């Protein structure tokens, strides 16, 4: 991977790692996802027609309940995302 990555991109990833570290919860989610894919790839669809879900392989990873968003909150989130995407530096 380092053979294909220039110094600027490596610096960006290093800065990202300082801000957004890969913590234990993220590692657990990655491992649970891998277990989930393995379980679904090998399940007997006649005995278990419904695919396994994340709760089947990692019951402690219950997602927190999400509050309903108002229309105003949805519009504000969309406007913010659009602004961030429009201001993002372009590569290439």
CNS distance restraints for C-alpha pairs under 8 A (distance, minus, plus):
assign (resid   1 and name CA) (resid   5 and name CA) 6.47 0.50 0.50
assign (resid   2 and name CA) (resid   6 and name CA) 7.62 0.50 0.50
assign (resid   5 and name CA) (resid   9 and name CA) 6.14 0.50 0.50
assign (resid   5 and name CA) (resid  10 and name CA) 6.43 0.50 0.50
assign (resid   6 and name CA) (resid  10 and name CA) 6.30 0.50 0.50
assign (resid   7 and name CA) (resid  11 and name CA) 6.07 0.50 0.50
assign (resid   8 and name CA) (resid  12 and name CA) 6.29 0.50 0.50
assign (resid   9 and name CA) (resid  13 and name CA) 6.29 0.50 0.50
assign (resid  10 and name CA) (resid  14 and name CA) 6.17 0.50 0.50
assign (resid  11 and name CA) (resid  15 and name CA) 6.16 0.50 0.50
assign (resid  12 and name CA) (resid  16 and name CA) 6.11 0.50 0.50
assign (resid  13 and name CA) (resid  17 and name CA) 6.09 0.50 0.50
assign (resid  14 and name CA) (resid  18 and name CA) 6.48 0.50 0.50
assign (resid  15 and name CA) (resid  19 and name CA) 6.54 0.50 0.50
assign (resid  16 and name CA) (resid  20 and name CA) 5.71 0.50 0.50
assign (resid  16 and name CA) (resid  21 and name CA) 7.72 0.50 0.50
assign (resid  17 and name CA) (resid  21 and name CA) 4.99 0.50 0.50
assign (resid  17 and name CA) (resid  22 and name CA) 7.47 0.50 0.50
assign (resid  22 and name CA) (resid  26 and name CA) 6.10 0.50 0.50
assign (resid  22 and name CA) (resid  27 and name CA) 7.01 0.50 0.50
assign (resid  23 and name CA) (resid  27 and name CA) 6.49 0.50 0.50
assign (resid  24 and name CA) (resid  28 and name CA) 6.03 0.50 0.50
assign (resid  25 and name CA) (resid  29 and name CA) 6.20 0.50 0.50
assign (resid  26 and name CA) (resid  30 and name CA) 6.26 0.50 0.50
assign (resid  27 and name CA) (resid  31 and name CA) 6.21 0.50 0.50
assign (resid  28 and name CA) (resid  32 and name CA) 5.98 0.50 0.50
assign (resid  29 and name CA) (resid  33 and name CA) 6.02 0.50 0.50
assign (resid  30 and name CA) (resid  34 and name CA) 6.31 0.50 0.50
assign (resid  31 and name CA) (resid  35 and name CA) 6.22 0.50 0.50
assign (resid  32 and name CA) (resid  36 and name CA) 6.00 0.50 0.50
assign (resid  32 and name CA) (resid  54 and name CA) 7.01 0.50 0.50
assign (resid  32 and name CA) (resid  57 and name CA) 6.24 0.50 0.50
assign (resid  32 and name CA) (resid  58 and name CA) 6.14 0.50 0.50
assign (resid  33 and name CA) (resid  37 and name CA) 6.20 0.50 0.50
assign (resid  33 and name CA) (resid  54 and name CA) 7.14 0.50 0.50
assign (resid  34 and name CA) (resid  38 and name CA) 6.24 0.50 0.50
assign (resid  35 and name CA) (resid  39 and name CA) 6.05 0.50 0.50
assign (resid  35 and name CA) (resid  57 and name CA) 6.75 0.50 0.50
assign (resid  36 and name CA) (resid  40 and name CA) 6.15 0.50 0.50
assign (resid  36 and name CA) (resid  52 and name CA) 6.67 0.50 0.50
assign (resid  36 and name CA) (resid  53 and name CA) 6.92 0.50 0.50
assign (resid  36 and name CA) (resid  54 and name CA) 6.52 0.50 0.50
assign (resid  36 and name CA) (resid  57 and name CA) 6.24 0.50 0.50
assign (resid  37 and name CA) (resid  41 and name CA) 6.00 0.50 0.50
assign (resid  38 and name CA) (resid  42 and name CA) 6.26 0.50 0.50
assign (resid  39 and name CA) (resid  43 and name CA) 5.92 0.50 0.50
assign (resid  39 and name CA) (resid  52 and name CA) 7.03 0.50 0.50
assign (resid  40 and name CA) (resid  51 and name CA) 5.99 0.50 0.50
assign (resid  40 and name CA) (resid  52 and name CA) 6.05 0.50 0.50
assign (resid  43 and name CA) (resid  48 and name CA) 6.99 0.50 0.50
assign (resid  44 and name CA) (resid  48 and name CA) 5.91 0.50 0.50
assign (resid  44 and name CA) (resid  49 and name CA) 7.57 0.50 0.50
assign (resid  45 and name CA) (resid  49 and name CA) 4.50 0.50 0.50
assign (resid  45 and name CA) (resid  50 and name CA) 7.48 0.50 0.50
assign (resid  52 and name CA) (resid  56 and name CA) 6.03 0.50 0.50
assign (resid  52 and name CA) (resid  57 and name CA) 7.81 0.50 0.50
assign (resid  53 and name CA) (resid  57 and name CA) 7.17 0.50 0.50
assign (resid  54 and name CA) (resid  58 and name CA) 5.85 0.50 0.50
assign (resid  54 and name CA) (resid  59 and name CA) 7.25 0.50 0.50
assign (resid  54 and name CA) (resid  61 and name CA) 7.68 0.50 0.50
assign (resid  55 and name CA) (resid  59 and name CA) 4.35 0.50 0.50
assign (resid  55 and name CA) (resid  60 and name CA) 7.48 0.50 0.50
assign (resid  55 and name CA) (resid  61 and name CA) 6.82 0.50 0.50
assign (resid  55 and name CA) (resid  62 and name CA) 6.93 0.50 0.50
assign (resid  69 and name CA) (resid  73 and name CA) 5.83 0.50 0.50
assign (resid  69 and name CA) (resid  74 and name CA) 6.34 0.50 0.50
assign (resid  70 and name CA) (resid  74 and name CA) 6.36 0.50 0.50
assign (resid  71 and name CA) (resid  75 and name CA) 6.19 0.50 0.50
assign (resid  72 and name CA) (resid  76 and name CA) 6.12 0.50 0.50
assign (resid  73 and name CA) (resid  77 and name CA) 6.12 0.50 0.50
assign (resid  74 and name CA) (resid  78 and name CA) 6.19 0.50 0.50
assign (resid  75 and name CA) (resid  79 and name CA) 6.11 0.50 0.50
assign (resid  76 and name CA) (resid  80 and name CA) 6.14 0.50 0.50
assign (resid  77 and name CA) (resid  81 and name CA) 6.18 0.50 0.50
assign (resid  78 and name CA) (resid  82 and name CA) 6.13 0.50 0.50
assign (resid  79 and name CA) (resid  83 and name CA) 6.12 0.50 0.50
assign (resid  80 and name CA) (resid  84 and name CA) 6.14 0.50 0.50
assign (resid  81 and name CA) (resid  85 and name CA) 6.09 0.50 0.50
assign (resid  82 and name CA) (resid  86 and name CA) 6.03 0.50 0.50
assign (resid  83 and name CA) (resid  87 and name CA) 6.17 0.50 0.50
assign (resid  84 and name CA) (resid  88 and name CA) 6.08 0.50 0.50
